């Protein structure tokens, strides 16, 4: 069975304010940022991963080739 890892962070808007309800997703899991912009996303460890950040009214951001 593959081991998992947790990616954590904080999402900010253009004015450096924490952004809530951002959808953060990988191919296998998803999470939402909380009222303080904080998120924790479970991914498969030691596997190339693509993470997508999306929020209504903001441009989608995709981070690729993460290991």
C-alpha positions in Angstrom: 0.0 0.0 0.0 1.3 3.5 -0.9 2.1 5.9 1.9 0.4 9.2 2.1 1.7 12.7 2.7 0.0 15.9 3.7 0.5 19.2 2.0 -0.5 22.2 4.0 -0.6 25.9 3.3 -2.5 29.2 3.3 -4.2 30.7 0.3 -4.2 34.5 -0.1 -6.0 36.9 -2.5 -4.5 39.7 -4.5 -4.5 42.0 -1.4 -2.8 39.4 0.8 -6.0 38.6 2.7 -6.6 34.9 3.6 -9.1 33.4 1.1 -11.7 30.9 2.3 -13.6 28.2 0.4 -10.8 27.7 -2.2 -11.1 24.2 -3.7 -7.7 22.5 -3.6 -7.6 19.2 -5.4 -5.3 16.4 -6.7 -6.2 13.4 -8.8 -7.3 11.4 -5.8 -8.3 13.9 -3.0 -9.7 17.3 -2.4 -10.0 19.9 0.4 -11.3 23.5 1.0 -9.5 26.3 2.6 -11.0 27.4 5.9 -11.9 31.0 7.1 -8.2 31.7 7.6 -7.2 30.4 4.2 -5.6 27.3 5.7 -5.8 23.9 4.0 -4.5 20.4 4.4 -4.5 18.0 1.4 -3.6 14.3 1.5 -1.6 13.1 -1.4 0.2 9.8 -2.3 3.9 10.1 -1.1 6.7 9.9 -3.6 4.4 10.2 -6.6 4.3 13.0 -9.1 1.3 15.1 -8.3 -0.7 17.9 -9.9 -2.7 20.2 -7.5 -5.4 22.6 -8.7 -6.6 25.7 -6.7 -9.9 27.1 -7.8 -12.3 29.7 -6.5 -15.2 31.6 -7.9 -14.1 34.9 -9.3 -10.4 34.0 -9.4 -8.2 32.5 -12.0 -7.5 28.8 -11.5 -3.9 27.9 -10.6 -2.4 24.5 -11.3 0.9 23.4 -9.8 2.3 20.4 -11.7 5.2 17.9 -11.4 5.2 18.1 -7.6 6.9 15.2 -5.9 
